[in-house]
Amino acid sequence: RRVRRSADRGGRTVAMADMGRLSGEDSRFCVVLGAQWGDEGKGKLVDILAQDVQLCARFNGGANAGHTLYVDGKKYAFHLLPCGMINRSCKNLIGNGVVVHVPTLMKELDALKEFDHRAVERVFISTRAHILFDSHQIIDGILEAEQGTNSIGTTKRGIGPCYSAKAIRNGLRFGDLLHFDEFERRLRELIAWSQKRFCDPRQKDTPQQTELRKALKNYDTQYAFDPENRAKGGVVGIEAEIARYKEYAKILRAQIVDSVTLIHEDISRGYKVLVEGANAALLDIDFGTYPFVTSSNTTVGGVCTGLGVPPQKIDTVIGVVKAYTTRVGHGPFPTELQNEMQTLEDHVEEYIGPEVTMTRTGHASGPYVLKAGQKIRVGEMLQEVGHEYGTTTGRRRRCGWLDIALVKYSALVNGFDSINITKLDVLTGLKTIRIAISYRNKQMTEVRLPRGYFPSHLEDLKEVVCEYETLEGWSEDISRCTSWEQLPTNAKKYVMRIQELLDIPVSWVGVGPERESMLKVNIPSRMGSPLMMIPPLPKA
């Protein structure tokens, strides 16, 4: 139970003794959420905190999320499983707010067999969680192609259609698998409903849509996923789909549970609970850059509805903030430097760091090389050095400067107790680094928009211009640092300036992909101090 909320600071100094709760290490119920557009690196902090918890849970989204973890030099990519699977003594819960593509789940469990041959026994799935079928993925592809230039850039993993089925109440839940005769009847009805509404050809169909409609009509999902080789999963025919799920029901029967009872029993036992969010605040269906959002609530309110816990049970909320800003897909991006196709003009800066050569398989320009004294395009550097390619989609992420106005809005919605800054090492070598500290409107650039304000309409967001602050960069390679004290002075100043601008303590800083690269931070700070305010406008 919370003794002191960091949001109620009143100018008090944040006690060093409270940092254990703020960092999540001493929290009884800790929530880790993305504070930007996703891909912040939430999985690494969750992995660290999961080493000392008894239950790790997911509350939203589906296989459109992607967590990449490196443990003992081995890479693990999770799309559905909670990161607590890497702790052999941790239970893992997929909550009622998640939509689950069972073949993907089974594939991830199979990949863990070498690590833990009894991994399936440590994952529990809510009876109320909805099942995402291959038909949802086909429909997603049809609808996305139908949008044309208005495409929202979905991952085509079927997330939206599955949540739609949940909303119109023709979806199937994991509890239905425990009553298989009823499950079979309702699955046949769902597929027939999908075929009736999406199989008929339309005059403006693209060739891709035509093929997807044919695949859905025949329920040939092998062909839909991989027309040439049929090597990316799927089934041929409804009977094969039913047989597949009958087998899944046998394997997972003991793991399908009443999740509300499970989580509350664990809380009452005094177990430490860790909750990881999928996607991030600006992709929330209510608070994100609609319609370029996901189909679930990704913010802290979704924890309560996606797991069945009341707000007062939540002890700590940590916001994960990348040291710069990225997003995948379409939509306005105020601090954008470089896009997915690398066609923007970009910001040019001098590189002062160590020499770097990175292979880029199939890239027209060959390896990516950085040398001291070289003039570089910053957005392109962030993409290449930061390996900014989606875990789930493989698409190159759009990159830009850190946007404090955006993160402040995210903090208002989520009530972050502390911040985890990730990928600070990617900024190494930039002679100067910019931070967007506030928004202005293009028509009235002399007036700052209110702190924490983020436009709800895309047309208003397009009218935003950023006010930037420039900080000195650092030349030292920080990827081998193992403590906060080892960081160069300018790297520390960058982190401390973020803390000042947000008025939220920074509890962790990430400087590399390994678990050991996440540095614990204890920066005594007087929250609410005038030192932490954005500098005033200059007098005319």
C-alpha positions as CSV (number, residue, x, y, z in Angstrom):
1,R,0.0,0.0,0.0
2,R,1.3,3.4,-0.9
3,V,2.7,5.5,1.9
4,R,3.6,8.5,-0.2
5,R,2.7,9.3,-3.8
6,S,5.5,11.0,-5.7
7,A,2.8,12.9,-7.6
8,D,2.0,14.7,-4.3
9,R,5.4,16.3,-3.9
10,G,4.6,19.7,-2.6
11,G,8.2,20.8,-2.9
12,R,9.4,18.0,-0.6
13,T,12.7,16.2,-1.3
14,V,12.1,12.7,-2.5
15,A,13.6,10.6,0.2
16,M,16.4,8.3,-0.7
17,A,14.7,5.5,1.2
18,D,11.7,5.9,-1.1
19,M,13.8,5.2,-4.2
20,G,13.4,1.5,-3.7
21,R,9.7,1.8,-4.3
22,L,10.1,4.4,-7.1
23,S,12.5,2.1,-8.9
24,G,10.1,-0.8,-8.5
25,E,12.5,-3.0,-6.6
26,D,10.6,-2.7,-3.3
27,S,7.2,-2.2,-4.8
28,R,4.4,-4.7,-4.0
29,F,2.5,-4.0,-7.2
30,C,4.6,-2.3,-9.9
31,V,3.4,-1.3,-13.3
32,V,5.9,-0.6,-16.2
33,L,4.4,1.4,-19.1
34,G,5.6,2.9,-22.3
35,A,5.5,6.7,-22.2
36,Q,5.9,7.5,-26.0
37,W,4.8,5.6,-29.1
38,G,6.1,2.2,-28.1
39,D,9.4,0.5,-28.7
40,E,10.9,2.2,-25.7
41,G,12.6,-0.9,-24.4
42,K,10.2,-1.7,-21.6
43,G,11.1,-5.4,-21.6
44,K,14.6,-4.9,-20.2
45,L,13.4,-3.2,-17.0
46,V,10.6,-5.7,-16.7
47,D,13.1,-8.5,-17.1
48,I,15.3,-7.0,-14.3
49,L,12.4,-6.5,-11.9
50,A,10.9,-9.9,-12.7
51,Q,13.9,-11.6,-11.1
52,D,12.4,-10.7,-7.7
53,V,8.7,-11.0,-8.2
54,Q,6.3,-13.9,-7.8
55,L,3.8,-12.9,-10.6
56,C,4.4,-11.1,-13.9
57,A,1.3,-10.0,-15.9
58,R,0.2,-8.5,-19.2
59,F,-3.1,-6.6,-19.3
60,N,-3.5,-5.4,-22.9
61,G,-2.8,-5.8,-26.6
62,G,-1.7,-8.9,-28.4
63,A,1.1,-10.1,-30.7
64,N,1.4,-6.6,-32.1
65,A,3.7,-5.9,-29.1
66,G,7.3,-6.9,-29.1
67,H,9.8,-7.3,-26.3
68,T,13.4,-8.2,-27.1
69,L,15.5,-9.5,-24.2
70,Y,19.2,-10.5,-24.1
71,V,20.0,-12.9,-21.3
72,D,23.4,-14.6,-21.0
73,G,24.1,-13.5,-24.6
74,K,21.0,-15.2,-26.0
75,K,18.2,-13.2,-27.6
76,Y,14.5,-13.8,-26.7
77,A,11.7,-12.0,-28.6
78,F,8.3,-12.1,-26.9
79,H,5.1,-11.0,-28.5
80,L,2.6,-12.5,-26.1
81,L,4.4,-14.0,-23.2
82,P,5.2,-11.8,-20.2
83,C,8.9,-11.1,-19.6
84,G,8.7,-13.0,-16.3
85,M,9.1,-16.2,-18.3
86,I,12.8,-15.7,-18.1
87,N,12.6,-16.2,-14.3
88,R,12.1,-19.9,-13.7
89,S,10.4,-19.2,-10.4
90,C,8.0,-16.6,-11.6
91,K,4.3,-17.2,-12.5
92,N,3.1,-15.3,-15.6
93,L,-0.4,-14.2,-16.2
94,I,-2.1,-13.2,-19.5
95,G,-5.0,-11.0,-18.4
96,N,-8.5,-10.6,-19.6
97,G,-7.6,-7.5,-21.5
98,V,-5.2,-9.3,-23.9
99,V,-6.2,-10.8,-27.2
100,V,-4.2,-14.0,-27.8
101,H,-3.3,-15.7,-31.1
102,V,-2.8,-19.2,-29.7
103,P,-0.4,-20.5,-32.5
104,T,1.9,-17.6,-31.7
105,L,1.7,-18.3,-28.0
106,M,2.6,-22.0,-28.6
107,K,5.5,-21.0,-30.8
108,E,6.9,-18.7,-28.1
109,L,6.5,-21.5,-25.5
110,D,8.3,-23.9,-27.8
111,A,11.2,-21.5,-28.2
112,L,11.6,-21.5,-24.4
113,K,11.9,-25.3,-24.0
114,E,15.7,-25.2,-24.0
115,F,15.6,-22.6,-21.3
116,D,12.8,-24.2,-19.3
117,H,11.2,-27.4,-20.5
118,R,8.3,-26.8,-18.1
119,A,7.7,-23.2,-19.2
120,V,4.1,-23.9,-20.1
121,E,3.3,-24.7,-16.5
122,R,4.3,-21.1,-15.5
123,V,2.0,-19.3,-17.8
124,F,-1.7,-18.8,-16.9
125,I,-4.4,-17.3,-19.2
126,S,-7.5,-15.6,-18.1
127,T,-10.8,-17.4,-18.9
128,R,-12.0,-14.0,-20.0
129,A,-9.1,-13.3,-22.5
130,H,-10.3,-13.3,-26.1
131,I,-8.9,-15.6,-28.7
132,L,-7.5,-14.0,-31.9
133,F,-8.0,-16.3,-34.9
134,D,-6.3,-16.5,-38.3
135,S,-9.5,-15.0,-39.8
136,H,-9.0,-11.8,-37.7
137,Q,-5.6,-11.5,-39.3
138,I,-6.9,-11.9,-42.8
139,I,-9.7,-9.3,-42.1
140,D,-7.0,-6.9,-40.8
141,G,-5.1,-7.2,-44.1
142,I,-8.3,-6.6,-46.1
143,L,-9.3,-3.6,-44.1
144,E,-5.8,-2.1,-44.1
145,A,-5.5,-2.4,-47.9
146,E,-9.0,-0.9,-48.2
147,Q,-7.9,2.3,-46.5
148,G,-5.4,3.2,-49.3
149,T,-3.8,6.5,-48.5
150,N,-5.7,6.7,-45.3
151,S,-4.1,3.5,-44.0
152,I,-3.3,3.7,-40.3
153,G,-0.3,1.4,-40.6
154,T,-1.4,-1.6,-38.5
155,T,0.8,-4.6,-37.9
156,K,-1.9,-6.8,-39.6
157,R,-1.8,-9.1,-36.7
158,G,-5.6,-9.1,-36.3
159,I,-5.7,-7.0,-33.1
160,G,-8.3,-4.5,-34.3
161,P,-10.7,-7.1,-35.7
162,C,-10.4,-9.2,-32.5
163,Y,-11.2,-6.3,-30.3
164,S,-14.0,-5.4,-32.6
165,A,-15.4,-9.0,-32.2
166,K,-15.1,-8.5,-28.4
167,A,-17.1,-5.2,-28.7
168,I,-19.9,-6.6,-30.9
169,R,-20.0,-9.7,-28.7
170,N,-19.3,-12.5,-31.2
171,G,-15.8,-13.2,-30.0
172,L,-14.6,-16.4,-28.3
173,R,-12.7,-16.5,-25.0
174,F,-10.3,-19.0,-23.4
175,G,-13.1,-20.1,-21.1
176,D,-14.9,-21.4,-24.2
177,L,-12.1,-23.8,-24.8
178,L,-13.1,-25.6,-21.6
179,H,-16.5,-26.3,-23.2
180,F,-15.3,-27.5,-26.5
181,D,-18.6,-28.5,-28.1
182,E,-19.9,-25.0,-27.6
183,F,-16.6,-23.6,-28.7
184,E,-16.8,-25.5,-32.0
185,R,-20.3,-24.4,-32.7
186,R,-19.5,-20.7,-32.0
187,L,-16.2,-20.9,-34.0
188,R,-18.1,-22.2,-37.1
189,E,-20.6,-19.3,-36.6
190,L,-17.8,-16.7,-36.3
191,I,-16.0,-17.9,-39.5
192,A,-19.3,-18.0,-41.4
193,W,-20.0,-14.5,-40.2
194,S,-16.6,-13.3,-41.3
195,Q,-17.0,-15.0,-44.7
196,K,-20.4,-13.4,-45.3
197,R,-19.1,-9.9,-44.6
198,F,-15.6,-9.9,-46.1
199,C,-15.5,-12.5,-48.9
200,D,-17.4,-10.8,-51.7
201,P,-15.1,-9.0,-54.1
202,R,-15.4,-5.2,-54.4
203,Q,-14.9,-3.1,-57.5
204,K,-11.9,-1.2,-56.1
205,D,-10.2,-4.2,-54.6
206,T,-6.4,-4.4,-54.9
207,P,-4.9,-7.7,-56.0
208,Q,-3.8,-8.3,-52.4
209,Q,-7.4,-7.9,-51.2
210,T,-8.8,-10.2,-53.9
211,E,-6.4,-12.9,-52.8
212,L,-7.1,-12.4,-49.1
213,R,-10.9,-12.6,-49.8
214,K,-10.4,-15.9,-51.6
215,A,-8.3,-17.3,-48.8
216,L,-10.9,-16.3,-46.2
217,K,-13.7,-17.9,-48.4
218,N,-11.8,-21.2,-48.4
219,Y,-10.4,-20.7,-44.9
220,D,-7.0,-21.3,-46.4
221,T,-4.9,-19.3,-44.0
222,Q,-1.7,-21.0,-45.1
223,Y,-2.2,-19.3,-48.5
224,A,-3.2,-16.0,-46.9
225,F,0.0,-15.9,-44.8
226,D,2.4,-17.1,-47.5
227,P,1.0,-17.6,-51.0
228,E,4.2,-18.9,-52.5
229,N,5.6,-21.3,-49.9
230,R,2.9,-21.9,-47.4
231,A,5.6,-21.9,-44.7
232,K,4.3,-19.2,-42.3
233,G,1.7,-21.2,-40.4
234,G,-2.0,-21.4,-40.8
235,V,-4.4,-24.2,-41.8
236,V,-6.4,-25.4,-44.8
237,G,-10.1,-25.6,-44.0
238,I,-12.3,-25.1,-41.0
239,E,-12.1,-28.7,-39.9
240,A,-8.3,-28.3,-39.6
241,E,-8.8,-25.2,-37.5
242,I,-11.2,-26.9,-35.2
243,A,-8.8,-29.9,-34.8
244,R,-5.9,-27.6,-34.1
245,Y,-7.8,-25.8,-31.3
246,K,-9.0,-29.1,-29.8
247,E,-5.3,-30.0,-29.3
248,Y,-4.6,-26.5,-27.9
249,A,-7.4,-27.0,-25.4
250,K,-5.8,-30.2,-24.1
251,I,-2.4,-28.7,-23.7
252,L,-3.6,-25.5,-22.1
253,R,-6.6,-26.8,-20.0
254,A,-4.7,-26.6,-16.7
255,Q,-3.4,-23.1,-17.5
256,I,-6.7,-21.5,-18.2
257,V,-7.8,-19.9,-14.9
258,D,-10.0,-17.3,-13.3
259,S,-7.4,-14.5,-13.4
260,V,-9.2,-12.2,-11.0
261,T,-9.1,-14.9,-8.3
262,L,-5.5,-15.8,-9.1
263,I,-4.1,-12.2,-8.9
264,H,-6.1,-11.2,-5.8
265,E,-5.0,-14.4,-4.0
266,D,-1.4,-13.6,-4.8
267,I,-1.8,-10.0,-3.6
268,S,-3.3,-11.2,-0.3
269,R,-0.4,-13.6,0.2
270,G,2.0,-10.6,0.0
271,Y,3.4,-11.7,-3.3
272,K,5.2,-9.1,-5.4
273,V,3.3,-8.4,-8.7
274,L,4.8,-6.8,-11.8
275,V,2.7,-5.6,-14.6
276,E,4.0,-4.9,-18.1
277,G,2.3,-2.8,-20.7
278,A,2.2,-3.5,-24.4
279,N,2.5,-0.5,-26.8
280,A,2.6,2.9,-25.1
281,A,0.6,6.0,-24.1
282,L,0.5,7.7,-27.5
283,L,-1.0,4.5,-28.9
284,D,-3.8,4.3,-26.4
285,I,-7.2,4.1,-28.2
286,D,-8.5,7.0,-26.1
287,F,-5.5,9.1,-25.3
288,G,-3.2,8.4,-28.3
289,T,-2.9,10.0,-31.7
290,Y,-6.2,8.6,-32.9
291,P,-6.8,7.0,-35.4
292,F,-3.1,6.1,-35.6
293,V,-3.4,4.1,-32.4
294,T,-3.8,0.5,-31.2
295,S,-7.1,-1.0,-30.3
296,S,-6.7,-1.2,-26.5
297,N,-6.1,1.0,-23.5
298,T,-2.3,1.1,-23.0
299,T,-2.3,3.5,-20.1
300,V,-2.6,2.9,-16.4
301,G,-6.4,2.7,-16.4
302,G,-6.1,-0.4,-18.6
303,V,-4.3,-2.2,-15.8
304,C,-7.4,-2.1,-13.7
305,T,-9.8,-3.2,-16.5
306,G,-7.3,-5.6,-18.1
307,L,-6.5,-7.5,-14.9
308,G,-9.5,-6.9,-12.6
309,V,-7.6,-4.9,-9.9
310,P,-8.7,-1.7,-8.2
311,P,-6.5,1.4,-8.5
312,Q,-5.5,1.4,-4.8
313,K,-3.6,-1.9,-5.3
314,I,-1.1,-0.2,-7.6
315,D,2.0,0.8,-5.6
316,T,4.3,2.1,-8.3
317,V,4.0,3.3,-11.9
318,I,7.2,3.6,-14.0
319,G,7.2,5.3,-17.3
320,V,9.8,4.1,-19.9
321,V,11.2,6.9,-22.0
322,K,13.6,6.4,-24.9
323,A,16.4,9.0,-24.9
324,Y,15.0,10.2,-28.2
325,T,11.6,9.6,-29.9
326,T,10.5,6.9,-32.4
327,R,7.3,5.7,-33.9
328,V,6.3,3.1,-36.5
329,G,3.6,3.7,-39.1
330,H,1.8,6.9,-40.0
331,G,0.6,10.0,-38.2
332,P,2.1,13.4,-37.2
333,F,5.4,13.4,-35.3
334,P,6.5,16.8,-34.1
335,T,10.2,16.1,-33.5
336,E,10.7,13.8,-36.5
337,L,14.1,13.9,-38.1
338,Q,14.0,10.8,-40.4
339,N,11.2,8.7,-41.8
340,E,10.9,5.0,-42.6
341,M,12.2,5.4,-46.2
342,Q,15.0,7.7,-45.1
343,T,13.9,10.5,-47.5
344,L,13.6,13.5,-45.1
345,E,16.2,16.3,-45.1
346,D,17.2,15.5,-41.5
347,H,19.3,17.5,-39.1
348,V,23.1,17.6,-39.7
349,E,25.5,17.4,-36.7
350,E,29.2,16.8,-36.2
351,Y,30.1,13.3,-34.9
352,I,32.7,13.3,-32.1
353,G,32.5,9.7,-30.9
354,P,34.5,6.5,-31.5
355,E,34.7,5.0,-35.0
356,V,31.7,2.7,-35.7
357,T,31.1,0.4,-38.7
358,M,27.7,-1.4,-38.9
359,T,26.7,-3.9,-41.6
360,R,23.4,-3.3,-43.3
361,T,22.4,-6.4,-45.2
362,G,20.8,-5.5,-48.6
363,H,21.1,-1.7,-48.0
364,A,21.9,0.2,-51.2
365,S,24.5,2.3,-49.4
366,G,26.4,-0.6,-47.8
367,P,27.7,-0.5,-44.2
368,Y,27.0,2.4,-41.9
369,V,30.2,4.1,-40.9
370,L,30.8,6.8,-38.3
371,K,34.1,8.7,-37.9
372,A,35.1,11.6,-35.6
373,G,34.8,14.9,-37.4
374,Q,32.2,13.6,-39.9
375,K,29.0,15.5,-40.6
376,I,26.1,13.1,-40.1
377,R,22.4,13.0,-40.5
378,V,21.1,12.6,-36.9
379,G,17.8,10.8,-37.7
380,E,19.6,8.3,-39.8
381,M,22.2,7.7,-37.1
382,L,19.5,7.1,-34.5
383,Q,17.9,4.5,-36.9
384,E,21.1,2.7,-37.6
385,V,23.0,2.9,-34.3
386,G,19.8,2.3,-32.4
387,H,18.8,-0.7,-34.5
388,E,15.4,0.9,-34.9
389,Y,13.6,-1.9,-36.7
390,G,10.4,-3.2,-35.2
391,T,10.5,-6.5,-33.3
392,T,7.1,-7.4,-34.6
393,T,7.0,-5.9,-38.1
394,G,10.7,-5.5,-39.1
395,R,9.8,-2.0,-40.3
396,R,12.3,0.9,-39.9
397,R,11.1,3.2,-37.2
398,R,10.8,6.9,-37.7
399,C,13.2,8.8,-35.4
400,G,13.4,12.3,-33.8
401,W,14.6,14.3,-30.8
402,L,13.2,13.6,-27.3
403,D,9.8,15.3,-27.0
404,I,9.3,16.5,-23.4
405,A,5.9,17.9,-24.1
406,L,4.7,14.5,-25.3
407,V,6.2,12.7,-22.2
408,K,4.7,15.3,-19.8
409,Y,1.2,14.6,-21.3
410,S,1.9,10.8,-20.9
411,A,2.9,11.5,-17.3
412,L,-0.4,13.4,-16.6
413,V,-2.4,10.5,-17.9
414,N,-0.4,7.7,-16.1
415,G,0.8,9.4,-12.9
416,F,4.4,8.1,-13.3
417,D,6.2,7.8,-10.0
418,S,9.6,7.5,-11.8
419,I,11.1,7.4,-15.2
420,N,13.3,4.8,-16.9
421,I,15.4,6.4,-19.7
422,T,16.6,3.8,-22.3
423,K,19.1,3.8,-25.1
424,L,21.1,6.7,-23.9
425,D,24.2,5.1,-25.5
426,V,22.7,5.7,-29.0
427,L,23.2,9.4,-28.6
428,T,27.0,8.9,-28.0
429,G,29.1,11.0,-30.5
430,L,26.6,13.8,-31.2
431,K,28.4,17.1,-30.6
432,T,25.2,18.7,-29.5
433,I,21.8,17.2,-28.6
434,R,18.4,18.9,-28.8
435,I,15.4,18.4,-26.6
436,A,11.9,19.6,-27.5
437,I,10.9,21.3,-24.2
438,S,7.5,22.7,-25.2
439,Y,5.0,23.2,-28.0
440,R,3.8,26.3,-29.7
441,N,1.2,26.8,-32.5
442,K,2.5,27.7,-35.9
443,Q,0.1,30.7,-36.0
444,M,1.1,32.1,-32.6
445,T,4.7,31.0,-32.1
446,E,5.2,33.6,-29.3
447,V,2.8,31.7,-27.1
448,R,3.7,28.3,-25.4
449,L,0.9,25.8,-25.2
450,P,0.1,24.7,-21.6
451,R,2.5,22.1,-20.1
452,G,1.0,18.6,-20.5
453,Y,-1.3,19.7,-23.3
454,F,-1.3,17.3,-26.3
455,P,-3.6,18.0,-29.2
456,S,-6.4,15.4,-29.5
457,H,-6.9,16.1,-33.3
458,L,-4.4,15.3,-35.9
459,E,-4.9,18.6,-37.7
460,D,-4.1,20.5,-34.5
461,L,-1.1,18.3,-33.9
462,K,0.2,19.2,-37.4
463,E,0.1,22.8,-36.4
464,V,2.5,22.2,-33.5
465,V,6.0,23.5,-33.6
466,C,8.6,22.6,-31.0
467,E,10.7,24.9,-28.9
468,Y,14.2,23.3,-28.5
469,E,16.9,23.4,-25.9
470,T,20.4,22.4,-26.9
471,L,22.8,20.4,-24.7
472,E,26.4,19.5,-25.1
473,G,26.9,15.8,-26.1
474,W,29.6,13.4,-25.1
475,S,32.3,11.5,-27.1
476,E,32.9,8.6,-24.7
477,D,31.5,5.1,-25.3
478,I,29.1,4.6,-22.4
479,S,27.8,1.1,-23.5
480,R,30.3,-0.6,-21.0
481,C,29.3,1.6,-18.0
482,T,28.0,-0.4,-15.1
483,S,27.1,2.4,-12.7
484,W,25.6,5.9,-12.9
485,E,28.9,7.3,-11.5
486,Q,30.8,6.0,-14.5
487,L,28.8,8.1,-17.0
488,P,30.5,11.1,-18.6
489,T,29.4,14.5,-17.1
490,N,27.4,15.6,-20.2
491,A,25.5,12.3,-20.3
492,K,24.5,12.8,-16.6
493,K,23.5,16.4,-17.4
494,Y,21.3,15.2,-20.2
495,V,19.5,12.7,-17.8
496,M,19.2,15.3,-15.0
497,R,17.8,17.9,-17.4
498,I,15.1,15.4,-18.4
499,Q,14.3,14.9,-14.7
500,E,14.1,18.6,-14.2
501,L,11.8,19.2,-17.2
502,L,9.4,16.4,-16.3
503,D,9.5,17.0,-12.5
504,I,9.7,13.2,-12.1
505,P,12.6,11.3,-10.6
506,V,14.7,9.2,-13.0
507,S,15.2,5.8,-11.4
508,W,16.9,3.8,-14.2
509,V,19.1,4.6,-17.2
510,G,19.8,2.1,-20.0
511,V,23.1,2.2,-21.9
512,G,23.1,-1.1,-23.8
513,P,21.2,-4.2,-24.7
514,E,22.3,-6.4,-21.8
515,R,20.6,-6.8,-18.4
516,E,23.8,-5.3,-16.8
517,S,23.4,-2.2,-19.0
518,M,20.5,-0.9,-17.0
519,L,21.9,1.5,-14.4
520,K,20.2,2.2,-11.1
521,V,20.0,6.0,-10.6
522,N,19.7,7.8,-7.2
523,I,19.6,11.5,-8.0
524,P,18.4,13.4,-4.9
525,S,16.0,16.0,-6.2
526,R,13.7,18.5,-4.8
527,M,10.5,18.0,-6.8
528,G,8.5,21.2,-7.6
529,S,11.6,23.3,-7.2
530,P,11.9,26.4,-9.5
531,L,15.1,24.9,-10.8
532,M,12.9,22.3,-12.5
533,M,10.7,24.6,-14.5
534,I,11.1,25.2,-18.2
535,P,13.0,28.5,-18.7
536,P,10.8,31.5,-19.3
537,L,10.4,33.2,-22.6
538,P,12.9,35.9,-23.3
539,K,11.7,39.4,-23.0
540,A,11.1,41.3,-26.2
